[in-house]
Every structure is written in structure tokens, then in C-alpha cells.
């Protein structure tokens, strides 16, 4: 009743604004921030806002806007704000720890309220959109996805999704001064085979930041930013760049099915295979699941091509598959291998003649006879990884 009386008096006096500009509000426009979804406990990336206009569609400055969480779990940076010089009112939403819909309303004068329908989702089912080449400054918190890895421990994760339209080289780096970082790359050439691509704990023995390098086929991919220590939290920075599609210097490089790389074996590459046998070569890591079939070919017109496939957790043991000449009359190499147990594997690309170097093309078939893997596999935990092969690549679980 008091409000009606004040408003009635204001209009009777020719629309005076003794009670504030909001009494002259006639409509709202330019609504921003509706339909957002984010993990529980996080701040929505886009503040809620709208513009308040008077009867002449002129933005109102200094109009009081009241904000309220109507349903769901959330808090607001301010429950009452005033429109700025552009007539815009805004507030920031922090989602609570309850999964489900959240409704926030903004009201000004007698204008119909502006309703924002939001959603708080399970942090383990959410991935922030990401673009290769961008930088993210974020933090692992106790509100992030909490993943328990069998026999190892539990870790907080932030996930970032990106797509690759054509075969691409990618380098992703995670740095932190607060904890020992651990970075994983998931994905594949299609959503039916979304799997681990590669991972890294330490860039070197003296650098606890993480670096993942990969050549990937077209598809959907996901970076999993986490820690090497159980339940570690703190700020971190995630960056990435497009890298050349080359295999060089015996660096740790991961690949997916469905890629083809033209490169050269040189004297600056790996000087021996993983058993210490002399012979220059390149090496790439690939993750393979039980029952899948991996088909690898190496073609060269200047070398007697030879392929060796090693289990990642026993690199110094004899290769599980080796091929020199794929058929009589050809010096190309070909491996067709059915994976007996889920593991990381390392492909050594070289020549049967230890002193030979030269150009080659490596191709890995995209086909597999294995059943599709689940959308987000249980992560693996590797021991500390240097930046060059050889290294122990053991399963985390």
C-alpha cells in the first residue's frame, strides 16, 4: 500500500522522480546471462544484466534494481544495484553446491521482472569450452570434480573441451606455483572412441609443470587439468599452441588413430631403440584398449623401414610386435596387432639398417574392432615424465 501511494503521488505530480528514476521505468531490454550452466560452487562466467528504459525508450541512469534468487542454490554479488550511464544493471552469480536449476529475478519499478533460468551441474560432467592458442587462469578447488583413481588416490580436476577439424599438432602446458601439476589429454577421431591420448607430470626432473605434445586426428578432445599430489588445490595457468606435425629429437609425443605423418629419421633423433640396440629412429606414444586392433605402416623410398611396438610399462622388454618388410619385394613396414591388455604403447619408427636415415611416412589406421570406450575413461597416473624418450610409462590405475 505504501508503494502504491508513493507511485500514485509521483504520477499525479506529472511523473516526478522524488523516489528515484525507477518509477519512470517502462520496459527492459538487452537481457544478458540467461540459460547459463556451470559446475556447482563456481561463479557464472557471464554476469546477469539488462537495460532499463523509460517511456521514450531512453536508458534510465541510477534506477534501483532488486535481484533475488527465487529457487535453487546460489548467491549474488549484490541484491540491489543501480543502472549505470548506459541504463544497465548487473549482478554476478555464484552457484551453490546443489545440482539442479537456479532461477534469479531482477525487478525494477512496476516493470515485469526479468527472469534468468540457470543450471548448476555436476562438475564431473562439465567441461569448459576451450580454444587452442588461448590462456586460462583458474584454480583447483574442493568444489571441482573429485576423481578417485584405483589404488592411487583422489584428485581434483578441471576439464576443457576443444575440437579439431583436421589433423593437427598441439602442445598444452599447465603451470603452477601452488602445486605439482598433472595434465591429461583425452579424445579421439570420433565420440565413440573418446579415450586417453597422453599425459605428463613433470616437464623435467627440476620442473614440476606439465607439458603434453600430440598429433591428433580430427575429433573432439579434452584437457584434464589436475595435480600429481592427492587432493591438491591452488591456482594454475593452462596454455596451448599449435605445434608442427613433426616427430623429432626423441621428444615425448603422443598420437591418435587416424593420423599420417611425413617426417625423417635423422642423427639427432633417438640413437637407439628401447633395448639399447643401435639405430636411429623416432618414437610416439599411443593409448590402446583391450581387444582393439592397431594397424601401423611405415613407408620409405630411402630406408629399409622397420617398426617396433613396445608396451609402455615395460619399454626395455622386447617389443610386442616388430616388422621389417611388410611383404616380399617391399621394404615398407607394417604391424597389425590385437591389443591383449589396456595400456600405453610406444611405436619406434626406424630402419633395419642401424646407420640409415631418411624420409618416411607413418600412418595409423583409424579403424578398430573394439567396443566403443566410455565418454570419459578413468584417468591413468604415470610416473614422473622427462621430456625425452625413453621413459617408464606405467598405468596410473
Beta strands, then each sheet from edge to edge (+ up, - down):
strand 1: 27-32
strand 2: 37-39
strand 3: 48-53
strand 4: 64-71
strand 5: 74-76
strand 6: 80-82
strand 7: 88-91
strand 8: 93-95
strand 9: 100-107
strand 10: 114-121
strand 11: 128-129
strand 12: 135-140
strand 13: 145-149
strand 14: 153-164
strand 15: 168-175
strand 16: 181-188
strand 17: 195-200
strand 18: 210-216
strand 19: 219-227
strand 20: 234-243
strand 21: 254-255
strand 22: 260-265
strand 23: 270-272
strand 24: 278-288
strand 25: 293-299
strand 26: 305-311
strand 27: 321-323
strand 28: 333-338
strand 29: 343-351
strand 30: 358-364
sheet 1: 1+ 3- 7+
sheet 2: 2+ 10+ 9- 4+ 6-
sheet 3: 5+ 8-
sheet 4: 11+ 14+ 13-
sheet 5: 11+ 14+ 19- 16+ 17-
sheet 6: 12+ 20- 15+ 18- 21-
sheet 7: 22+ 30- 25+ 28-
sheet 8: 23+ 24- 29+ 26- 27+
end
